[in-house]
Amino acid sequence: MKIAFVFPGQNSQYAGMGLDIAEKSGRARTAFHEADAALGFPISKLCFEGPEEQLKLTENTQPAIVATSIALFRALDEKGIRPDFVAGHSLGEYSALVAADALPLRETVVLVRKRGRYMQEAVPVSEGAMAALLGLDVDTVQSVCEKAAGGQVVSPANLNSPGQIVIAGNREAVDRAVVLAKEAGAKRAILLQVSAPFHCGLLMPAEERLAAELDSCTFSNLSCPLVTNVDAQPIRTGAEARSALKRQVTRPVRWEETIRRLLDEGVRTFVEVGPGKVLLGLIRSIDKSAAMLNAEDEKSVENVFTALL
């Protein structure tokens, strides 16, 4: 039975995340200490206590989620639970690469803090938007975006699961796409509360700035394969990992394809490692027969241990 660890992205943060596992697991606690030292401020305190408005700032959210996810991963590793494959949704790909020994945690939390800042600075807050479209296939969403663009940017950003696609771009174009999506038969079309229009062409300035940072990072070959967001293909080398991270900023997260590739590779158990259970819900809509577990606190880590050993 092959096991994949999947790591959540930016929309999984909440005050209190990681607190109990840091209290119970020495290796988890060390992960937070490493992140604090690397960043030069206590990101752990922000994870454990908030305040929410500071935690929701993109440049804080990204290192907070990575630190928490790796603390939970180390708690599982401490119990002898290791994955055969890893994957991560957007930001989660960084956590997955740390778990696969391709990037050190200290370097990664600094990198994703910059990633968050570059993304936020690429598009003024009022000018970008994202929306979730439910009940439409990819071709219909692509057609809706093309009709709605009107010289602006709007495109599929997250291809999450059958019937759940998120779009991103200029606010006016996204608004037009929401109207057209409803006319095309969408069950729901909902504007999302986000700080930037992730995974679209508007973030090209962020992609260019981040590429320079990634070129200065030390990537090792992976200890287990990772299926990337951008290609939905398994990779094993540090060079492939760097390339994938460079390209994912402006390209869609191909999450449904990623999960289907993991299933094709023989994965039958998925463990979501990090705050929240969003990814398990998406996986369930892709393949209900897969076994699904999550590790977001001390109790759920124990549950994973019991289930897998």
Secondary structure as UniProt FT lines:
FT   STRAND          2..7
FT   HELIX           10..12
FT   TURN            15..18
FT   HELIX           19..24
FT   HELIX           26..39
FT   HELIX           43..49
FT   HELIX           52..55
FT   HELIX           58..78
FT   TURN            79..80
FT   STRAND          85..88
FT   TURN            90..91
FT   HELIX           92..99
FT   TURN            100..101
FT   HELIX           105..122
FT   HELIX           125..127
FT   STRAND          128..134
FT   HELIX           138..149
FT   TURN            150..151
FT   STRAND          154..161
FT   TURN            162..163
FT   STRAND          164..170
FT   HELIX           171..183
FT   TURN            184..185
FT   STRAND          188..191
FT   HELIX           201..203
FT   HELIX           204..215
FT   STRAND          226..227
FT   TURN            229..231
FT   STRAND          234..235
FT   HELIX           238..248
FT   TURN            249..250
FT   HELIX           255..264
FT   TURN            265..266
FT   STRAND          267..273
FT   HELIX           278..286
FT   TURN            288..289
FT   STRAND          291..295
FT   HELIX           298..308
//
